[in-house]
Amino acid sequence: MKLLGAFFCGLLCASAAVGDGLKCTLKPADIPSDWLDMVDPCIKIMEHQIQTEIQAAMTYLAMGAHFARDTVNRPGFSKFFFEAASEERDHAFKIIEYLLMRGQLTTNVPNLLKFPLKPPREDWSSAVSALNDALILEAKVTSSIREIIKTCETPKTSDFNDYHLVDYLTGDFLEEQYKGQRDLAGKISTLGKMMINHGPLGEFLYDKQLLKDEL
């Protein structure tokens, strides 16, 4: 089957090369645009959210790398933050897939990732400090998603209510955000109490529990 596909692709290239100076080009399909109903402000803010999610993933990667250092050696926290980075990356994928489903992202796709891929910082004084930063980061992401919902529910330049997207973000994204924020707040509370009672040993013991998925 792969050979057959390659053969037909070769035929297309050969036929195109005859009339277009050895360039393999295909004429874009003539697809009706009546089904494309997303309004421009909603498209733009969704594209920006892709960058927000990837920037969050980069921050979590920096956290995971910090706690993985031999001089820090907190494998539990490293594992936790690397997993958080994967979740944020998956969120970016979901938004891209949604826009594709709605017929968007047909042009200028590379521009979505043309921004500084650099976390705001690369080291933390303690695990509590990193968890606090993570909670602040999640709150910002949540606020960004709520802004999308506001924009797409009542866009200023149109009377189109994108109820499907609003329902999708409310059900799939916001609930996960709120649960994640509550989880981080609980971890900050518990770890803070352990460090008050046991000092640095509290962080060490908490890290072992994280590594074993006991928290």
C-alpha positions in Angstrom: 0.0 0.0 0.0 2.8 2.4 0.8 4.5 1.6 -2.5 1.2 2.3 -4.3 0.8 5.6 -2.6 4.4 6.6 -3.4 3.8 5.6 -7.0 0.7 7.8 -7.4 2.5 10.7 -5.6 5.3 10.3 -8.2 2.8 10.4 -11.0 1.3 13.6 -9.7 4.8 15.2 -9.3 5.8 14.1 -12.8 2.6 15.5 -14.4 3.0 18.8 -12.5 6.7 19.0 -13.4 5.9 19.0 -17.1 3.9 22.2 -17.0 5.5 24.0 -14.0 9.2 24.0 -14.3 10.0 20.8 -12.4 7.9 21.8 -9.4 5.6 19.4 -7.7 2.5 21.5 -6.9 -1.1 20.6 -6.4 -4.0 23.0 -6.9 -5.8 23.7 -3.6 -9.1 21.9 -3.3 -12.1 24.0 -4.0 -14.0 23.6 -0.7 -17.1 25.6 0.1 -16.5 28.0 3.0 -20.1 28.2 4.3 -19.3 25.8 7.1 -16.6 28.1 8.5 -18.4 30.1 11.3 -15.7 31.1 13.9 -15.4 34.8 14.2 -12.0 36.5 13.9 -11.6 37.7 17.6 -12.3 34.1 18.8 -9.8 32.6 16.4 -7.0 35.0 17.4 -7.5 34.5 21.1 -7.6 30.7 20.7 -4.3 30.9 18.7 -2.8 33.0 21.6 -3.9 30.4 24.1 -1.7 27.8 22.2 1.3 30.0 23.1 0.1 30.4 26.7 -0.1 26.6 27.1 3.3 26.0 25.6 4.8 28.7 27.7 3.4 27.0 30.8 4.8 23.7 29.6 8.2 25.3 29.3 8.0 26.7 32.8 7.1 23.2 34.2 10.0 21.7 32.2 12.4 24.2 33.9 11.0 23.2 37.3 11.4 19.5 36.5 14.9 20.0 35.3 15.8 22.1 38.4 14.6 19.4 40.9 16.3 16.7 38.8 19.8 18.2 39.3 22.2 16.2 41.4 22.7 19.2 43.7 19.0 19.3 44.4 18.0 15.7 44.0 14.2 15.8 44.5 13.0 13.1 42.0 9.5 13.2 43.3 9.1 16.9 42.5 10.9 16.5 39.2 8.5 13.8 38.2 5.5 15.9 39.3 6.6 18.9 37.3 7.6 16.9 34.2 4.1 15.4 34.2 2.6 18.9 34.5 4.6 20.0 31.5 3.2 17.1 29.4 -0.4 18.1 30.5 0.2 21.7 29.3 1.6 20.5 26.0 -1.4 18.2 25.6 -3.7 21.3 26.1 -1.9 23.1 23.3 -2.4 20.0 21.1 -6.1 19.9 22.0 -6.6 23.6 21.0 -4.8 23.0 17.7 -7.0 20.0 17.0 -10.1 22.0 17.8 -9.2 24.8 15.5 -8.5 22.3 12.7 -11.9 20.7 13.4 -13.6 24.0 12.9 -11.7 24.6 9.7 -9.1 27.1 11.0 -5.3 27.0 10.9 -5.2 26.7 7.2 -2.5 29.4 6.8 0.4 30.8 8.8 0.6 27.8 11.1 4.3 28.2 11.8 3.6 31.7 13.2 1.8 30.1 16.2 5.2 29.1 17.7 7.2 32.2 16.8 7.7 33.5 20.3 10.5 33.2 23.0 10.5 29.7 24.3 12.1 30.6 27.6 10.7 30.1 31.1 10.7 33.2 33.4 13.2 31.5 35.8 15.3 28.4 35.9 15.9 27.7 39.6 13.9 27.8 42.9 15.0 28.1 46.5 12.6 25.4 47.7 9.9 23.1 46.6 7.3 25.3 48.3 8.5 28.2 46.2 8.1 26.2 43.0 4.6 25.0 44.0 3.6 28.6 44.8 4.8 29.7 41.3 3.0 26.7 39.8 -0.3 27.8 41.5 0.1 31.4 40.3 0.9 30.1 36.7 -2.3 27.9 36.8 -4.4 30.8 37.9 -3.1 32.9 35.0 -3.9 30.1 32.6 -7.4 29.8 34.1 -7.9 33.5 33.7 -6.8 33.3 30.1 -9.3 30.5 29.4 -12.1 32.5 31.0 -11.2 35.4 28.8 -11.6 33.1 25.7 -15.0 32.1 26.9 -16.0 35.7 27.4 -14.7 36.7 24.0 -16.3 33.8 22.1 -19.7 34.0 23.9 -20.2 37.7 23.1 -17.6 38.9 20.5 -17.6 42.7 20.2 -17.5 42.6 16.3 -20.3 40.1 15.9 -23.5 38.7 17.4 -22.3 35.1 16.9 -22.4 33.1 20.1 -19.9 30.2 19.8 -21.7 28.1 22.3 -20.0 24.9 21.2 -16.5 26.2 22.0 -17.7 27.8 25.2 -19.2 24.5 26.3 -16.0 22.7 25.3 -13.7 25.0 27.3 -16.0 25.1 30.3 -16.4 21.3 30.5 -12.9 20.0 29.5 -10.5 22.8 30.4 -11.9 24.8 33.3 -12.8 21.8 35.4 -9.3 20.4 35.0 -7.9 23.9 35.8 -9.9 24.2 39.0 -9.0 20.7 40.2 -5.3 21.3 39.5 -5.4 24.6 41.4 -7.0 22.9 44.4 -4.4 20.1 44.3 -1.6 22.6 44.2 -3.0 24.6 47.1 -3.3 21.4 49.1 0.3 20.4 48.4 1.5 23.8 49.4 -0.4 23.6 52.7 0.8 20.1 53.6 4.4 20.7 52.6 4.5 24.0 54.4 3.3 22.3 57.6 5.9 19.4 57.2 8.7 21.9 56.8 7.6 23.9 59.9 7.6 20.7 62.0 10.7 19.0 60.4 12.6 21.6 58.5 14.4 20.4 55.3 13.7 16.8 56.3 10.0 17.6 55.7 10.7 18.4 52.0 12.7 15.2 51.7 9.9 13.0 53.1 7.3 14.8 51.0 9.4 14.2 47.9 9.5 10.5 48.6 5.7 10.4 48.8 5.4 12.2 45.5 7.8 9.8 43.9 5.6 6.9 45.0 2.4 8.6 43.9 1.2 8.6 47.5 -0.1 12.2 47.4 
